[in-house]
Amino acid sequence: MTTKNDTGVLTFVNYQQENGVARITLNRPERLNAISPALASDLLTALDRALAESVRVVLINGAGRAFCAGHDLKEQDPEPGSPESEAHLATLQGITQRLTTPSLASVALIHGYALGAGAELALACDVIIAGDSAHIAFPEVSVGLSVTGGGSYLLPLTVGLHRAKQLMMLGDTLDALTAKEWGLVSQVTPEGSLADAGEALVNRLLALPQESLSMAKRAIGDSGELGLSGTMDLEVEHARHTLNSPELRTTRESYWGGRD
């Protein structure tokens, strides 16, 4: 059970959908968009709305001075072990599950701080673009908390085992350029250009064949569980589909025709 917001009214997240793109903005700027149960619930609701509307790309950013300062340590948490507490944990994991859905391409635009649960939120996205002011850290251990959004799996895949241990066990903070060097973010841009960089990437994703894009995301996401042999079997399955798809055949003809 999650703490999904069933009212449809989003208080701590702004949601706009247009032409296959959902733009989701974390909106607790007075708390640097720190994640409370209510914000997490709104975010899950927004992502479910995007999936229900067959959105192709989700763009996530944060209002104010930061992307997300992580778990709100000043917020009164549900009683440990209570149904409310268990639902909140399920909500945090549900957010990652939605963002890793193969049919949905996701982009995080981070500026200021992306800490803890905020860093995990960005990590669950397919591409992270960072403003040059960004600082990323996983300080959960330092404050007596634990990772809850799949970061223990995703971070080693992204930066390697020992760097992941350094980040999660010691809580080291990376600036934007170091995060790019470590492979944690895809692109660094001046903060004033962050929105434009995000829109440029969204347009590139929208121009790609959706079926092929989804299959690429699925194959990469499942490769760790499937291993080499299983992944190659999945690739053959995908190849049979793409080779027999009239839509994708037309896409290929258009692609090569433009290079004559």
One Martini backbone bead per residue (centre of mass of N, CA, C, O) as a GRO file, in nm:
protein
  260
    1MET     BB    1   0.096   0.036   0.023
    2THR     BB    2   0.031   0.363  -0.053
    3THR     BB    3   0.028   0.742  -0.054
    4LYS     BB    4  -0.174   0.807  -0.260
    5ASN     BB    5  -0.326   1.066  -0.428
    6ASP     BB    6  -0.690   1.068  -0.476
    7THR     BB    7  -0.784   1.377  -0.538
    8GLY     BB    8  -0.586   1.536  -0.761
    9VAL     BB    9  -0.452   1.731  -0.560
   10LEU     BB   10  -0.166   1.939  -0.589
   11THR     BB   11   0.060   2.090  -0.353
   12PHE     BB   12   0.394   1.991  -0.389
   13VAL     BB   13   0.320   1.968  -0.703
   14ASN     BB   14   0.382   2.035  -1.037
   15TYR     BB   15   0.161   1.984  -1.331
   16GLN     BB   16   0.249   1.937  -1.683
   17GLN     BB   17   0.080   1.863  -2.000
   18GLU     BB   18   0.245   1.836  -2.332
   19ASN     BB   19   0.305   1.667  -2.606
   20GLY     BB   20   0.420   1.411  -2.421
   21VAL     BB   21   0.490   1.609  -2.170
   22ALA     BB   22   0.601   1.600  -1.833
   23ARG     BB   23   0.603   1.861  -1.588
   24ILE     BB   24   0.785   1.836  -1.279
   25THR     BB   25   0.752   2.024  -0.969
   26LEU     BB   26   0.898   2.084  -0.690
   27ASN     BB   27   0.692   2.260  -0.412
   28ARG     BB   28   0.916   2.345  -0.139
   29PRO     BB   29   1.113   2.604  -0.119
   30GLU     BB   30   1.125   2.660   0.198
   31ARG     BB   31   1.256   2.336   0.205
   32LEU     BB   32   1.415   2.255  -0.052
   33ASN     BB   33   1.223   2.013  -0.133
   34ALA     BB   34   1.169   1.839   0.087
   35ILE     BB   35   1.074   1.517   0.186
   36SER     BB   36   0.752   1.434   0.235
   37PRO     BB   37   0.477   1.252   0.243
   38ALA     BB   38   0.313   1.456   0.068
   39LEU     BB   39   0.514   1.488  -0.164
   40ALA     BB   40   0.541   1.192  -0.239
   41SER     BB   41   0.244   1.154  -0.308
   42ASP     BB   42   0.231   1.366  -0.534
   43LEU     BB   43   0.449   1.241  -0.714
   44LEU     BB   44   0.312   0.972  -0.764
   45THR     BB   45   0.057   1.089  -0.887
   46ALA     BB   46   0.198   1.230  -1.126
   47LEU     BB   47   0.321   0.971  -1.251
   48ASP     BB   48   0.051   0.823  -1.292
   49ARG     BB   49  -0.063   1.035  -1.479
   50ALA     BB   50   0.149   1.008  -1.701
   51LEU     BB   51   0.088   0.711  -1.764
   52ALA     BB   52  -0.220   0.747  -1.825
   53GLU     BB   53  -0.133   0.970  -2.063
   54SER     BB   54   0.108   0.857  -2.234
   55VAL     BB   55   0.373   0.960  -2.168
   56ARG     BB   56   0.711   0.996  -2.285
   57VAL     BB   57   0.810   1.248  -2.101
   58VAL     BB   58   0.995   1.333  -1.803
   59LEU     BB   59   1.030   1.642  -1.616
   60ILE     BB   60   1.247   1.716  -1.338
   61ASN     BB   61   1.219   1.966  -1.081
   62GLY     BB   62   1.298   2.264  -0.880
   63ALA     BB   63   1.202   2.496  -0.669
   64GLY     BB   64   1.419   2.743  -0.635
   65ARG     BB   65   1.742   2.670  -0.474
   66ALA     BB   66   1.653   2.358  -0.521
   67PHE     BB   67   1.581   2.043  -0.588
   68CYS     BB   68   1.668   1.842  -0.321
   69ALA     BB   69   1.721   1.793   0.042
   70GLY     BB   70   1.553   1.554   0.110
   71HIS     BB   71   1.482   1.455   0.399
   72ASP     BB   72   1.263   1.585   0.637
   73LEU     BB   73   1.381   1.644   0.960
   74LYS     BB   74   1.124   1.839   1.057
   75GLU     BB   75   0.934   1.622   1.000
   76GLN     BB   76   0.672   1.433   1.099
   77ASP     BB   77   0.680   1.114   1.137
   78PRO     BB   78   0.566   0.830   1.123
   79GLU     BB   79   0.513   0.568   1.299
   80PRO     BB   80   0.697   0.315   1.346
   81GLY     BB   81   0.524   0.047   1.179
   82SER     BB   82   0.306   0.185   1.065
   83PRO     BB   83   0.097   0.216   0.805
   84GLU     BB   84   0.208   0.499   0.727
   85SER     BB   85   0.506   0.421   0.714
   86GLU     BB   86   0.482   0.192   0.505
   87ALA     BB   87   0.352   0.368   0.285
   88HIS     BB   88   0.587   0.565   0.249
   89LEU     BB   89   0.797   0.359   0.159
   90ALA     BB   90   0.631   0.265  -0.088
   91THR     BB   91   0.630   0.539  -0.227
   92LEU     BB   92   0.934   0.574  -0.272
   93GLN     BB   93   0.952   0.314  -0.448
   94GLY     BB   94   0.733   0.389  -0.657
   95ILE     BB   95   0.885   0.618  -0.791
   96THR     BB   96   1.111   0.446  -0.910
   97GLN     BB   97   0.931   0.251  -1.068
   98ARG     BB   98   0.815   0.463  -1.259
   99LEU     BB   99   1.088   0.581  -1.375
  100THR     BB  100   1.172   0.271  -1.482
  101THR     BB  101   0.979   0.266  -1.698
  102PRO     BB  102   1.014   0.194  -2.030
  103SER     BB  103   0.787   0.402  -2.153
  104LEU     BB  104   0.963   0.615  -1.978
  105ALA     BB  105   1.120   0.909  -2.012
  106SER     BB  106   1.381   1.062  -1.798
  107VAL     BB  107   1.440   1.392  -1.648
  108ALA     BB  108   1.690   1.566  -1.460
  109LEU     BB  109   1.697   1.889  -1.298
  110ILE     BB  110   1.979   2.019  -1.129
  111HIS     BB  111   2.007   2.230  -0.834
  112GLY     BB  112   2.199   2.281  -0.600
  113TYR     BB  113   2.048   2.052  -0.406
  114ALA     BB  114   2.112   1.681  -0.404
  115LEU     BB  115   1.978   1.491  -0.146
  116GLY     BB  116   1.940   1.184  -0.096
  117ALA     BB  117   1.631   1.146  -0.202
  118GLY     BB  118   1.700   1.348  -0.429
  119ALA     BB  119   1.931   1.185  -0.556
  120GLU     BB  120   1.757   0.932  -0.609
  121LEU     BB  121   1.558   1.062  -0.797
  122ALA     BB  122   1.764   1.132  -1.014
  123LEU     BB  123   1.885   0.841  -1.048
  124ALA     BB  124   1.608   0.721  -1.170
  125CYS     BB  125   1.678   0.864  -1.407
  126ASP     BB  126   1.809   0.865  -1.728
  127VAL     BB  127   1.877   1.181  -1.705
  128ILE     BB  128   2.131   1.418  -1.592
  129ILE     BB  129   2.110   1.768  -1.538
  130ALA     BB  130   2.350   2.011  -1.435
  131GLY     BB  131   2.416   2.265  -1.264
  132ASP     BB  132   2.700   2.442  -1.156
  133SER     BB  133   2.569   2.445  -0.846
  134ALA     BB  134   2.571   2.157  -0.789
  135HIS     BB  135   2.500   1.919  -0.515
  136ILE     BB  136   2.593   1.580  -0.425
  137ALA     BB  137   2.432   1.352  -0.184
  138PHE     BB  138   2.451   1.064   0.070
  139PRO     BB  139   2.362   1.125   0.416
  140GLU     BB  140   2.210   0.903   0.576
  141VAL     BB  141   2.422   0.785   0.770
  142SER     BB  142   2.497   1.058   0.914
  143VAL     BB  143   2.164   1.072   1.019
  144GLY     BB  144   2.041   0.773   1.067
  145LEU     BB  145   1.977   0.656   0.787
  146SER     BB  146   1.828   0.518   0.486
  147VAL     BB  147   1.792   0.378   0.196
  148THR     BB  148   1.474   0.380  -0.026
  149GLY     BB  149   1.507   0.430  -0.374
  150GLY     BB  150   1.744   0.227  -0.502
  151GLY     BB  151   2.044   0.335  -0.464
  152SER     BB  152   2.202   0.068  -0.394
  153TYR     BB  153   2.176  -0.017  -0.701
  154LEU     BB  154   2.225   0.239  -0.889
  155LEU     BB  155   2.500   0.361  -0.800
  156PRO     BB  156   2.703   0.130  -0.875
  157LEU     BB  157   2.619   0.137  -1.179
  158THR     BB  158   2.725   0.438  -1.217
  159VAL     BB  159   3.022   0.457  -1.029
  160GLY     BB  160   3.072   0.215  -0.870
  161LEU     BB  161   3.143   0.049  -0.588
  162HIS     BB  162   3.354   0.235  -0.429
  163ARG     BB  163   3.218   0.504  -0.480
  164ALA     BB  164   2.949   0.428  -0.353
  165LYS     BB  165   3.061   0.381  -0.071
  166GLN     BB  166   3.172   0.662  -0.027
  167LEU     BB  167   2.899   0.810  -0.055
  168MET     BB  168   2.718   0.635   0.152
  169MET     BB  169   2.914   0.600   0.406
  170LEU     BB  170   3.040   0.914   0.411
  171GLY     BB  171   2.880   1.155   0.255
  172ASP     BB  172   2.992   1.272   0.014
  173THR     BB  173   3.043   1.565  -0.181
  174LEU     BB  174   2.945   1.668  -0.508
  175ASP     BB  175   3.015   1.835  -0.764
  176ALA     BB  176   2.924   1.869  -1.083
  177LEU     BB  177   3.197   1.794  -1.222
  178THR     BB  178   3.252   1.539  -1.057
  179ALA     BB  179   2.991   1.394  -1.126
  180LYS     BB  180   3.060   1.374  -1.425
  181GLU     BB  181   3.328   1.221  -1.398
  182TRP     BB  182   3.169   0.974  -1.244
  183GLY     BB  183   2.871   0.947  -1.401
  184LEU     BB  184   2.616   1.089  -1.249
  185VAL     BB  185   2.620   1.294  -1.483
  186SER     BB  186   2.573   1.401  -1.822
  187GLN     BB  187   2.545   1.723  -1.763
  188VAL     BB  188   2.687   2.057  -1.769
  189THR     BB  189   2.542   2.378  -1.682
  190PRO     BB  190   2.450   2.668  -1.664
  191GLU     BB  191   2.195   2.759  -1.471
  192GLY     BB  192   2.061   2.954  -1.691
  193SER     BB  193   2.056   2.681  -1.903
  194LEU     BB  194   1.891   2.441  -1.790
  195ALA     BB  195   1.614   2.455  -1.928
  196ASP     BB  196   1.720   2.445  -2.222
  197ALA     BB  197   1.861   2.171  -2.198
  198GLY     BB  198   1.605   2.012  -2.131
  199GLU     BB  199   1.442   2.079  -2.390
  200ALA     BB  200   1.644   1.962  -2.591
  201LEU     BB  201   1.625   1.672  -2.487
  202VAL     BB  202   1.325   1.628  -2.517
  203ASN     BB  203   1.323   1.664  -2.828
  204ARG     BB  204   1.505   1.422  -2.886
  205LEU     BB  205   1.322   1.205  -2.759
  206LEU     BB  206   1.063   1.263  -2.933
  207ALA     BB  207   1.215   1.189  -3.215
  208LEU     BB  208   1.204   0.907  -3.129
  209PRO     BB  209   1.132   0.588  -3.134
  210GLN     BB  210   0.946   0.453  -2.891
  211GLU     BB  211   0.998   0.152  -2.909
  212SER     BB  212   1.308   0.159  -2.912
  213LEU     BB  213   1.344   0.320  -2.653
  214SER     BB  214   1.204   0.117  -2.462
  215MET     BB  215   1.386  -0.127  -2.528
  216ALA     BB  216   1.650  -0.005  -2.434
  217LYS     BB  217   1.565   0.042  -2.140
  218ARG     BB  218   1.493  -0.250  -2.075
  219ALA     BB  219   1.764  -0.386  -2.137
  220ILE     BB  220   1.931  -0.226  -1.935
  221GLY     BB  221   1.754  -0.278  -1.676
  222ASP     BB  222   1.769  -0.613  -1.710
  223SER     BB  223   2.075  -0.704  -1.730
  224GLY     BB  224   2.151  -0.771  -1.434
  225GLU     BB  225   1.942  -1.012  -1.411
  226LEU     BB  226   2.002  -1.171  -1.691
  227GLY     BB  227   2.253  -1.129  -1.818
  228LEU     BB  228   2.406  -1.199  -2.105
  229SER     BB  229   2.223  -1.421  -2.219
  230GLY     BB  230   1.947  -1.290  -2.154
  231THR     BB  231   2.000  -1.025  -2.307
  232MET     BB  232   2.038  -1.152  -2.587
  233ASP     BB  233   1.755  -1.269  -2.602
  234LEU     BB  234   1.613  -0.994  -2.583
  235GLU     BB  235   1.741  -0.873  -2.838
  236VAL     BB  236   1.614  -1.074  -3.033
  237GLU     BB  237   1.324  -1.002  -2.969
  238HIS     BB  238   1.353  -0.707  -3.055
  239ALA     BB  239   1.451  -0.754  -3.347
  240ARG     BB  240   1.201  -0.897  -3.453
  241HIS     BB  241   1.018  -0.656  -3.409
  242THR     BB  242   1.164  -0.427  -3.567
  243LEU     BB  243   1.185  -0.579  -3.847
  244ASN     BB  244   0.841  -0.608  -3.843
  245SER     BB  245   0.801  -0.294  -3.835
  246PRO     BB  246   0.658  -0.057  -4.024
  247GLU     BB  247   0.726   0.196  -3.861
  248LEU     BB  248   1.038   0.138  -3.832
  249ARG     BB  249   1.095   0.116  -4.132
  250THR     BB  250   1.024   0.409  -4.196
  251THR     BB  251   1.237   0.530  -4.010
  252ARG     BB  252   1.484   0.413  -4.152
  253GLU     BB  253   1.434   0.535  -4.432
  254SER     BB  254   1.446   0.827  -4.334
  255TYR     BB  255   1.728   0.824  -4.210
  256TRP     BB  256   1.889   0.736  -4.471
  257GLY     BB  257   1.767   0.947  -4.667
  258GLY     BB  258   1.911   1.195  -4.508
  259ARG     BB  259   2.220   1.068  -4.614
  260ASP     BB  260   2.251   1.114  -4.939
   0.00000   0.00000   0.00000
